[in-house]
């Protein structure tokens, strides 16, 4: 049985797959020598069932992962990969943003430059695979993701 998923680009920076709306995929510029880059976006599930973002790919890196950053009650910041991905509950939005859920692109071979875009894809458990472009914005204060290796 073949499953066909309707995918459409809504505007220059919004995408849709099944019941999932993908708003403004973006990344931050990286300094020379960086081995990782990050990705952010907002996912809105307009369906009546939960879906799950299960993987990510980007042309700038051989490996993409979904991560979560959190701070415990003692003020200790931790970051961990989410091998099972991120759930998007029915009728809800999930924001991947600095300091929370985010995408990691591991092993970049050249800096990601402000004002450019790079191609990637998101794979959802139910909605399937969606091609997107990440807009690269200015560097900002973020955790040093190079500690992840790459």
OpenMM code with the backbone's topology and positions (N, CA, C; nanometers):
from openmm import Vec3, app, unit

residues = "UNK UNK UNK UNK UNK UNK UNK UNK UNK UNK UNK UNK UNK UNK UNK UNK UNK UNK UNK UNK UNK UNK UNK UNK UNK UNK UNK UNK UNK UNK UNK UNK UNK UNK UNK UNK UNK UNK UNK UNK UNK UNK UNK UNK UNK UNK UNK UNK UNK UNK UNK UNK UNK UNK UNK UNK UNK UNK UNK UNK UNK UNK UNK UNK UNK UNK UNK UNK UNK UNK UNK UNK UNK UNK UNK UNK UNK UNK UNK UNK UNK UNK UNK UNK UNK UNK UNK UNK UNK UNK UNK UNK UNK UNK UNK UNK UNK UNK UNK UNK UNK UNK UNK UNK UNK UNK UNK UNK UNK UNK UNK UNK UNK UNK UNK UNK UNK UNK UNK UNK UNK UNK UNK UNK UNK UNK UNK UNK UNK UNK UNK UNK UNK UNK UNK UNK UNK UNK UNK UNK UNK UNK UNK UNK UNK UNK UNK UNK UNK UNK".split()
positions = [
    Vec3(0.0841, -0.1183, 0.0000),
    Vec3(0.0000, 0.0000, 0.0000),
    Vec3(0.0880, 0.1238, 0.0000),
    Vec3(0.0657, 0.2117, -0.0896),
    Vec3(0.1407, 0.3367, -0.0966),
    Vec3(0.0641, 0.4462, -0.0253),
    Vec3(0.1366, 0.5284, 0.0476),
    Vec3(0.0756, 0.6408, 0.1171),
    Vec3(0.1283, 0.7688, 0.0550),
    Vec3(0.0395, 0.8520, 0.0092),
    Vec3(0.0781, 0.9798, -0.0477),
    Vec3(0.0377, 1.0883, 0.0494),
    Vec3(0.1322, 1.1758, 0.0806),
    Vec3(0.1065, 1.2841, 0.1748),
    Vec3(0.1102, 1.4149, 0.0972),
    Vec3(0.0063, 1.4945, 0.1124),
    Vec3(0.0029, 1.6241, 0.0450),
    Vec3(0.0976, 1.7195, 0.1168),
    Vec3(0.1915, 1.7746, 0.0423),
    Vec3(0.2871, 1.8697, 0.0964),
    Vec3(0.2800, 1.9937, 0.0100),
    Vec3(0.2717, 2.1076, 0.0739),
    Vec3(0.2703, 2.2307, -0.0028),
    Vec3(0.3444, 2.3389, 0.0725),
    Vec3(0.4088, 2.4264, -0.0006),
    Vec3(0.4713, 2.5426, 0.0603),
    Vec3(0.3647, 2.6502, 0.0668),
    Vec3(0.3368, 2.7006, 0.1876),
    Vec3(0.2302, 2.7984, 0.2045),
    Vec3(0.2743, 2.9378, 0.1641),
    Vec3(0.3964, 2.9725, 0.1968),
    Vec3(0.4527, 3.1019, 0.1591),
    Vec3(0.6024, 3.0826, 0.1511),
    Vec3(0.6752, 3.1922, 0.1435),
    Vec3(0.8202, 3.1813, 0.1326),
    Vec3(0.8799, 3.1081, 0.2510),
    Vec3(0.8094, 3.1072, 0.3651),
    Vec3(0.8707, 3.0426, 0.4797),
    Vec3(0.7740, 2.9671, 0.5693),
    Vec3(0.6670, 2.9193, 0.5130),
    Vec3(0.5759, 2.8322, 0.5854),
    Vec3(0.5477, 2.7109, 0.4986),
    Vec3(0.5377, 2.5960, 0.5627),
    Vec3(0.5181, 2.4709, 0.4924),
    Vec3(0.4070, 2.3933, 0.5622),
    Vec3(0.3534, 2.2939, 0.4915),
    Vec3(0.2472, 2.2114, 0.5495),
    Vec3(0.2660, 2.0684, 0.5024),
    Vec3(0.2457, 1.9760, 0.5974),
    Vec3(0.2461, 1.8334, 0.5647),
    Vec3(0.1362, 1.7690, 0.6460),
    Vec3(0.0397, 1.7100, 0.5778),
    Vec3(-0.0728, 1.6527, 0.6510),
    Vec3(-0.1383, 1.7601, 0.7356),
    Vec3(-0.1507, 1.7346, 0.8649),
    Vec3(-0.2132, 1.8317, 0.9558),
    Vec3(-0.1108, 1.9212, 1.0253),
    Vec3(0.0165, 1.9101, 0.9866),
    Vec3(0.1230, 1.9870, 1.0528),
    Vec3(0.1591, 2.1097, 0.9704),
    Vec3(0.1482, 2.2279, 1.0339),
    Vec3(0.1983, 2.3525, 0.9751),
    Vec3(0.3367, 2.3782, 1.0326),
    Vec3(0.4291, 2.4149, 0.9447),
    Vec3(0.5679, 2.4414, 0.9828),
    Vec3(0.5941, 2.5881, 0.9550),
    Vec3(0.6238, 2.6622, 1.0608),
    Vec3(0.6416, 2.8066, 1.0490),
    Vec3(0.7869, 2.8461, 1.0685),
    Vec3(0.8400, 2.9201, 0.9736),
    Vec3(0.9693, 2.9871, 0.9771),
    Vec3(1.0860, 2.9019, 1.0278),
    Vec3(1.1265, 2.7994, 0.9527),
    Vec3(1.2495, 2.7294, 0.9891),
    Vec3(1.3681, 2.8245, 0.9773),
    Vec3(1.4503, 2.8326, 1.0826),
    Vec3(1.5646, 2.9233, 1.0786),
    Vec3(1.6822, 2.8657, 1.1545),
    Vec3(1.7976, 2.9230, 1.1290),
    Vec3(1.9210, 2.8822, 1.1933),
    Vec3(2.0001, 3.0080, 1.2273),
    Vec3(2.1031, 2.9909, 1.3061),
    Vec3(2.1925, 3.1035, 1.3363),
    Vec3(2.3216, 3.0878, 1.2583),
    Vec3(2.3790, 3.2004, 1.2197),
    Vec3(2.5101, 3.1987, 1.1567),
    Vec3(2.6096, 3.1366, 1.2541),
    Vec3(2.7117, 3.0714, 1.2006),
    Vec3(2.8130, 3.0080, 1.2846),
    Vec3(2.9491, 3.0722, 1.2609),
    Vec3(3.0350, 3.0715, 1.3623),
    Vec3(3.1695, 3.1235, 1.3431),
    Vec3(3.2567, 3.0231, 1.2678),
    Vec3(3.3666, 3.0703, 1.2130),
    Vec3(3.4615, 2.9820, 1.1454),
    Vec3(3.5061, 2.8748, 1.2442),
    Vec3(3.5172, 2.7527, 1.1968),
    Vec3(3.5635, 2.6432, 1.2808),
    Vec3(3.4539, 2.5699, 1.3565),
    Vec3(3.3319, 2.6229, 1.3562),
    Vec3(3.2218, 2.5548, 1.4250),
    Vec3(3.1960, 2.4206, 1.3577),
    Vec3(3.1599, 2.3230, 1.4363),
    Vec3(3.1303, 2.1893, 1.3836),
    Vec3(2.9822, 2.1572, 1.3865),
    Vec3(2.9022, 2.2435, 1.4505),
    Vec3(2.7581, 2.2206, 1.4564),
    Vec3(2.6838, 2.3506, 1.4289),
    Vec3(2.5618, 2.3356, 1.3825),
    Vec3(2.4703, 2.4482, 1.3654),
    Vec3(2.3371, 2.4065, 1.4261),
    Vec3(2.2522, 2.5035, 1.4521),
    Vec3(2.1229, 2.4763, 1.5155),
    Vec3(2.0093, 2.5115, 1.4211),
    Vec3(1.8926, 2.4571, 1.4490),
    Vec3(1.7731, 2.4883, 1.3726),
    Vec3(1.6556, 2.5073, 1.4662),
    Vec3(1.5684, 2.6012, 1.4288),
    Vec3(1.4506, 2.6336, 1.5077),
    Vec3(1.3308, 2.6477, 1.4145),
    Vec3(1.2098, 2.6329, 1.4687),
    Vec3(1.0861, 2.6491, 1.3932),
    Vec3(0.9697, 2.6272, 1.4879),
    Vec3(0.8501, 2.6530, 1.4384),
    Vec3(0.7297, 2.6251, 1.5153),
    Vec3(0.6454, 2.5252, 1.4377),
    Vec3(0.5942, 2.4250, 1.5091),
    Vec3(0.5101, 2.3215, 1.4507),
    Vec3(0.3713, 2.3319, 1.5109),
    Vec3(0.2700, 2.3377, 1.4268),
    Vec3(0.1318, 2.3437, 1.4746),
    Vec3(0.0551, 2.2264, 1.4162),
    Vec3(-0.0051, 2.1490, 1.5039),
    Vec3(-0.0820, 2.0325, 1.4622),
    Vec3(-0.2300, 2.0713, 1.4589),
    Vec3(-0.2858, 2.0800, 1.3408),
    Vec3(-0.4266, 2.1153, 1.3258),
    Vec3(-0.5162, 1.9924, 1.3209),
    Vec3(-0.4593, 1.8755, 1.3453),
    Vec3(-0.5368, 1.7524, 1.3386),
    Vec3(-0.5968, 1.7128, 1.4719),
    Vec3(-0.6672, 1.5995, 1.4701),
    Vec3(-0.7325, 1.5481, 1.5902),
    Vec3(-0.6505, 1.4386, 1.6581),
    Vec3(-0.5337, 1.4070, 1.6019),
    Vec3(-0.4435, 1.3087, 1.6606),
    Vec3(-0.3043, 1.3692, 1.6730),
    Vec3(-0.2316, 1.3275, 1.7763),
    Vec3(-0.0930, 1.3713, 1.7928),
    Vec3(-0.0085, 1.3185, 1.6776),
    Vec3(0.0972, 1.3907, 1.6462),
    Vec3(0.1983, 1.3447, 1.5511),
    Vec3(0.3318, 1.3647, 1.6205),
    Vec3(0.4386, 1.3251, 1.5557),
    Vec3(0.5700, 1.3329, 1.6189),
    Vec3(0.6748, 1.3657, 1.5136),
    Vec3(0.7581, 1.4677, 1.5409),
    Vec3(0.8758, 1.4943, 1.4578),
    Vec3(0.9801, 1.3915, 1.4979),
    Vec3(1.0193, 1.3047, 1.4041),
    Vec3(1.1080, 1.1939, 1.4395),
    Vec3(1.2497, 1.2069, 1.3855),
    Vec3(1.2705, 1.2898, 1.2827),
    Vec3(1.4076, 1.3081, 1.2339),
    Vec3(1.4188, 1.4350, 1.1513),
    Vec3(1.5439, 1.4778, 1.1329),
    Vec3(1.5742, 1.5986, 1.0569),
    Vec3(1.7028, 1.5741, 0.9769),
    Vec3(1.7074, 1.6335, 0.8591),
    Vec3(1.8266, 1.6293, 0.7740),
    Vec3(1.8503, 1.7684, 0.7197),
    Vec3(1.9762, 1.7980, 0.6870),
    Vec3(2.0087, 1.9262, 0.6237),
    Vec3(2.1285, 1.9068, 0.5324),
    Vec3(2.1307, 1.9837, 0.4237),
    Vec3(2.2395, 1.9718, 0.3274),
    Vec3(2.3729, 2.0190, 0.3835),
    Vec3(2.3720, 2.0924, 0.4941),
    Vec3(2.4951, 2.1485, 0.5504),
    Vec3(2.5700, 2.0514, 0.6412),
    Vec3(2.5089, 1.9356, 0.6745),
    Vec3(2.5707, 1.8453, 0.7708),
    Vec3(2.5335, 1.7006, 0.7415),
    Vec3(2.6238, 1.6075, 0.7730),
    Vec3(2.5929, 1.4667, 0.7506),
    Vec3(2.4971, 1.4069, 0.8534),
    Vec3(2.4758, 1.4778, 0.9648),
    Vec3(2.3911, 1.4222, 1.0700),
    Vec3(2.3027, 1.5304, 1.1298),
    Vec3(2.1743, 1.4990, 1.1481),
    Vec3(2.0812, 1.5894, 1.2133),
    Vec3(2.0169, 1.5186, 1.3319),
    Vec3(1.9956, 1.5918, 1.4405),
    Vec3(1.9340, 1.5357, 1.5603),
    Vec3(1.8341, 1.6341, 1.6186),
    Vec3(1.7405, 1.5813, 1.6965),
    Vec3(1.6447, 1.6627, 1.7707),
    Vec3(1.6912, 1.6635, 1.9155),
    Vec3(1.7026, 1.7835, 1.9747),
    Vec3(1.7545, 1.7966, 2.1116),
    Vec3(1.6594, 1.8759, 2.1996),
    Vec3(1.6819, 1.8624, 2.3307),
    Vec3(1.6101, 1.9414, 2.4298),
    Vec3(1.7106, 1.9991, 2.5288),
    Vec3(1.6973, 2.1274, 2.5564),
    Vec3(1.7777, 2.1934, 2.6579),
    Vec3(1.6837, 2.2265, 2.7730),
    Vec3(1.7318, 2.2046, 2.8953),
    Vec3(1.6506, 2.2380, 3.0117),
    Vec3(1.7412, 2.2805, 3.1268),
    Vec3(1.6816, 2.3477, 3.2240),
    Vec3(1.7531, 2.3916, 3.3430),
    Vec3(1.6823, 2.3312, 3.4628),
    Vec3(1.7586, 2.2604, 3.5487),
    Vec3(1.6952, 2.1981, 3.6651),
    Vec3(1.6795, 2.2985, 3.7790),
    Vec3(1.6231, 2.2535, 3.8891),
    Vec3(1.5937, 2.3426, 4.0023),
    Vec3(1.7189, 2.4013, 4.0667),
    Vec3(1.8359, 2.3416, 4.0385),
    Vec3(1.9627, 2.3942, 4.0908),
    Vec3(2.0304, 2.4886, 3.9918),
    Vec3(1.9637, 2.5171, 3.8808),
    Vec3(2.0200, 2.6070, 3.7810),
    Vec3(2.1179, 2.5411, 3.6858),
    Vec3(2.1251, 2.4081, 3.6868),
    Vec3(2.2165, 2.3359, 3.5987),
    Vec3(2.1493, 2.3122, 3.4640),
    Vec3(2.2150, 2.3589, 3.3588),
    Vec3(2.1620, 2.3431, 3.2241),
    Vec3(2.2071, 2.2088, 3.1676),
    Vec3(2.1133, 2.1358, 3.1114),
    Vec3(2.1463, 2.0088, 3.0476),
    Vec3(2.0900, 2.0072, 2.9062),
    Vec3(2.1563, 1.9308, 2.8214),
    Vec3(2.1093, 1.9136, 2.6851),
    Vec3(2.1148, 1.7653, 2.6542),
    Vec3(2.0094, 1.7177, 2.5904),
    Vec3(2.0069, 1.5763, 2.5557),
    Vec3(1.9397, 1.5568, 2.4215),
    Vec3(1.9870, 1.4561, 2.3518),
    Vec3(1.9234, 1.4174, 2.2276),
    Vec3(1.7913, 1.3481, 2.2561),
    Vec3(1.6982, 1.3604, 2.1646),
    Vec3(1.5666, 1.2972, 2.1783),
    Vec3(1.5507, 1.1948, 2.0663),
    Vec3(1.6009, 1.0728, 2.0882),
    Vec3(1.5960, 0.9730, 1.9802),
    Vec3(1.4546, 0.9372, 1.9354),
    Vec3(1.3549, 0.9598, 2.0218),
    Vec3(1.2158, 0.9331, 1.9839),
    Vec3(1.1472, 1.0573, 1.9282),
    Vec3(1.2200, 1.1687, 1.9170),
    Vec3(1.1655, 1.2900, 1.8595),
    Vec3(1.0812, 1.3703, 1.9562),
    Vec3(1.0008, 1.4586, 1.9004),
    Vec3(0.9164, 1.5499, 1.9774),
    Vec3(0.7715, 1.5300, 1.9364),
    Vec3(0.6850, 1.5124, 2.0355),
    Vec3(0.5420, 1.4977, 2.0080),
    Vec3(0.4793, 1.6345, 1.9850),
    Vec3(0.3901, 1.6408, 1.8872),
    Vec3(0.3091, 1.7595, 1.8624),
    Vec3(0.1646, 1.7174, 1.8907),
    Vec3(0.1130, 1.7531, 2.0098),
    Vec3(-0.0224, 1.7100, 2.0453),
    Vec3(-0.1274, 1.7644, 1.9486),
    Vec3(-0.2390, 1.6941, 1.9386),
    Vec3(-0.3496, 1.7381, 1.8542),
    Vec3(-0.3945, 1.8771, 1.8973),
    Vec3(-0.4113, 1.9659, 1.7984),
    Vec3(-0.4597, 2.1007, 1.8266),
    Vec3(-0.3606, 2.1916, 1.8967),
    Vec3(-0.2351, 2.1513, 1.9073),
    Vec3(-0.1354, 2.2298, 1.9819),
    Vec3(-0.0181, 2.2697, 1.8937),
    Vec3(0.0619, 2.3621, 1.9461),
    Vec3(0.1854, 2.4053, 1.8803),
    Vec3(0.3039, 2.3700, 1.9684),
    Vec3(0.4155, 2.3390, 1.9043),
    Vec3(0.5415, 2.3156, 1.9732),
    Vec3(0.6444, 2.4056, 1.9080),
    Vec3(0.7096, 2.4871, 1.9891),
    Vec3(0.8103, 2.5794, 1.9377),
    Vec3(0.9492, 2.5239, 1.9663),
    Vec3(1.0280, 2.5081, 1.8612),
    Vec3(1.1684, 2.4730, 1.8760),
    Vec3(1.2427, 2.6049, 1.8749),
    Vec3(1.3056, 2.6402, 1.9886),
    Vec3(1.3625, 2.7740, 2.0063),
    Vec3(1.4843, 2.7658, 2.0964),
    Vec3(1.5651, 2.8719, 2.0975),
    Vec3(1.6802, 2.8733, 2.1878),
    Vec3(1.6348, 2.8495, 2.3320),
    Vec3(1.7070, 2.7617, 2.4020),
    Vec3(1.6761, 2.7327, 2.5408),
    Vec3(1.5745, 2.6224, 2.5619),
    Vec3(1.5262, 2.5603, 2.4545),
    Vec3(1.4271, 2.4531, 2.4660),
    Vec3(1.4549, 2.3452, 2.3638),
    Vec3(1.3489, 2.2950, 2.3009),
    Vec3(1.3671, 2.2001, 2.1921),
    Vec3(1.4378, 2.2719, 2.0775),
    Vec3(1.5261, 2.1998, 2.0078),
    Vec3(1.5942, 2.2568, 1.8910),
    Vec3(1.6512, 2.1433, 1.8067),
    Vec3(1.6933, 2.1776, 1.6863),
    Vec3(1.7542, 2.0828, 1.5943),
    Vec3(1.9042, 2.1053, 1.5943),
    Vec3(1.9802, 1.9981, 1.5857),
    Vec3(2.1262, 2.0073, 1.5776),
    Vec3(2.1720, 1.9478, 1.4451),
    Vec3(2.2572, 2.0223, 1.3762),
    Vec3(2.3163, 1.9752, 1.2520),
    Vec3(2.4647, 1.9523, 1.2818),
    Vec3(2.5050, 1.8268, 1.2884),
    Vec3(2.6373, 1.7867, 1.3350),
    Vec3(2.7336, 1.7633, 1.2185),
    Vec3(2.8550, 1.8155, 1.2366),
    Vec3(2.9611, 1.7911, 1.1393),
    Vec3(2.9621, 1.8866, 1.0221),
    Vec3(2.9176, 2.0115, 1.0422),
    Vec3(2.9208, 2.1062, 0.9301),
    Vec3(3.0659, 2.1276, 0.8870),
    Vec3(3.0859, 2.1481, 0.7581),
    Vec3(3.2215, 2.1593, 0.7048),
    Vec3(3.2611, 2.3024, 0.6702),
    Vec3(3.1656, 2.3935, 0.6762),
    Vec3(3.1955, 2.5346, 0.6511),
    Vec3(3.0968, 2.6198, 0.7286),
    Vec3(3.1331, 2.7444, 0.7581),
    Vec3(3.0416, 2.8290, 0.8352),
    Vec3(2.9075, 2.8479, 0.7648),
    Vec3(2.8035, 2.8613, 0.8450),
    Vec3(2.6692, 2.8911, 0.7961),
    Vec3(2.6574, 3.0430, 0.8023),
    Vec3(2.6335, 3.1066, 0.6882),
    Vec3(2.6412, 3.2527, 0.6794),
    Vec3(2.5060, 3.3218, 0.6861),
    Vec3(2.5028, 3.4299, 0.7635),
    Vec3(2.3831, 3.5122, 0.7773),
    Vec3(2.3346, 3.5580, 0.6406),
    Vec3(2.2033, 3.5559, 0.6219),
    Vec3(2.1437, 3.6025, 0.4968),
    Vec3(2.1294, 3.4943, 0.3911),
    Vec3(2.1814, 3.3738, 0.4198),
    Vec3(2.1672, 3.2643, 0.3239),
    Vec3(2.0561, 3.1707, 0.3708),
    Vec3(2.0302, 3.0695, 0.2919),
    Vec3(1.9349, 2.9644, 0.3277),
    Vec3(1.9990, 2.8312, 0.2955),
    Vec3(1.9570, 2.7281, 0.3661),
    Vec3(2.0010, 2.5933, 0.3311),
    Vec3(1.8806, 2.4994, 0.3344),
    Vec3(1.8888, 2.3964, 0.2500),
    Vec3(1.7797, 2.3007, 0.2368),
    Vec3(1.7889, 2.1941, 0.3447),
    Vec3(1.6723, 2.1501, 0.3861),
    Vec3(1.6646, 2.0423, 0.4828),
    Vec3(1.5332, 1.9688, 0.4677),
    Vec3(1.5126, 1.8716, 0.5546),
    Vec3(1.3859, 1.8007, 0.5561),
    Vec3(1.3527, 1.7588, 0.6982),
    Vec3(1.2235, 1.7523, 0.7242),
    Vec3(1.1710, 1.7082, 0.8525),
    Vec3(1.0881, 1.5836, 0.8252),
    Vec3(1.0981, 1.4834, 0.9118),
    Vec3(1.0179, 1.3635, 0.8955),
    Vec3(0.9290, 1.3464, 1.0178),
    Vec3(0.7994, 1.3333, 0.9905),
    Vec3(0.6991, 1.3156, 1.0946),
    Vec3(0.6486, 1.1719, 1.0907),
    Vec3(0.6105, 1.1218, 1.2061),
    Vec3(0.5597, 0.9857, 1.2177),
    Vec3(0.4379, 0.9631, 1.1279),
    Vec3(0.3449, 1.0565, 1.1260),
    Vec3(0.2217, 1.0406, 1.0466),
    Vec3(0.2221, 1.1246, 0.9198),
    Vec3(0.2685, 1.2477, 0.9275),
    Vec3(0.2618, 1.3389, 0.8127),
    Vec3(0.3684, 1.3100, 0.7078),
    Vec3(0.4703, 1.2317, 0.7416),
    Vec3(0.5735, 1.1963, 0.6449),
    Vec3(0.6855, 1.2987, 0.6372),
    Vec3(0.7576, 1.2954, 0.5274),
    Vec3(0.8766, 1.3789, 0.5068),
    Vec3(0.8404, 1.5077, 0.4341),
    Vec3(0.8961, 1.6189, 0.4801),
    Vec3(0.8679, 1.7503, 0.4250),
    Vec3(0.9993, 1.8219, 0.3954),
    Vec3(1.0166, 1.8712, 0.2747),
    Vec3(1.1335, 1.9526, 0.2418),
    Vec3(1.1093, 2.0960, 0.2851),
    Vec3(1.2098, 2.1571, 0.3482),
    Vec3(1.2011, 2.2957, 0.3949),
    Vec3(1.3325, 2.3665, 0.3648),
    Vec3(1.3321, 2.4979, 0.3824),
    Vec3(1.4555, 2.5764, 0.3780),
    Vec3(1.4687, 2.6498, 0.5092),
    Vec3(1.5897, 2.6499, 0.5642),
    Vec3(1.6209, 2.7224, 0.6863),
    Vec3(1.6832, 2.8557, 0.6497),
    Vec3(1.6257, 2.9655, 0.6968),
    Vec3(1.6813, 3.0988, 0.6773),
    Vec3(1.7874, 3.1207, 0.7853),
    Vec3(1.9037, 3.1707, 0.7464),
    Vec3(2.0124, 3.1905, 0.8420),
    Vec3(2.0120, 3.3339, 0.8908),
    Vec3(1.9953, 3.3488, 1.0222),
    Vec3(1.9908, 3.4793, 1.0871),
    Vec3(2.1218, 3.5064, 1.1606),
    Vec3(2.1350, 3.6254, 1.2157),
    Vec3(2.2586, 3.6672, 1.2824),
    Vec3(2.2928, 3.5769, 1.3998),
    Vec3(2.4230, 3.5697, 1.4293),
    Vec3(2.4685, 3.4996, 1.5492),
    Vec3(2.4096, 3.5688, 1.6702),
    Vec3(2.3867, 3.4926, 1.7742),
    Vec3(2.3353, 3.5483, 1.8988),
    Vec3(2.3917, 3.4704, 2.0143),
    Vec3(2.3514, 3.5079, 2.1320),
    Vec3(2.3990, 3.4364, 2.2489),
    Vec3(2.3285, 3.3030, 2.2566),
    Vec3(2.4060, 3.1961, 2.2472),
    Vec3(2.3522, 3.0615, 2.2602),
    Vec3(2.4539, 2.9782, 2.3353),
    Vec3(2.4093, 2.8634, 2.3800),
    Vec3(2.5008, 2.7696, 2.4428),
    Vec3(2.5998, 2.7213, 2.3383),
    Vec3(2.7228, 2.6919, 2.3799),
    Vec3(2.8241, 2.6441, 2.2882),
    Vec3(2.7916, 2.5013, 2.2473),
    Vec3(2.7290, 2.4842, 2.1306),
    Vec3(2.6914, 2.3532, 2.0841),
    Vec3(2.8101, 2.2728, 2.0333),
    Vec3(2.9270, 2.3348, 2.0192),
    Vec3(3.0433, 2.2598, 1.9742),
    Vec3(3.0853, 2.1564, 2.0779),
    Vec3(3.0357, 2.1676, 2.1999),
    Vec3(3.0639, 2.0677, 2.3018),
    Vec3(3.0042, 1.9330, 2.2644),
    Vec3(2.9094, 1.9308, 2.1686),
    Vec3(2.8495, 1.8060, 2.1246),
    Vec3(2.9440, 1.7240, 2.0398),
    Vec3(3.0513, 1.7827, 1.9945),
    Vec3(3.1371, 1.7114, 1.9015),
    Vec3(3.0782, 1.7173, 1.7636),
    Vec3(3.1047, 1.6197, 1.6855),
    Vec3(3.0395, 1.6289, 1.5590),
    Vec3(3.1000, 1.5418, 1.4571),
] * unit.nanometer
topology = app.Topology()
chain = topology.addChain("A")
for resn in residues:
    res = topology.addResidue(resn, chain)
    for name in ("N", "CA", "C"):
        topology.addAtom(name, app.Element.getBySymbol(name[0]), res)
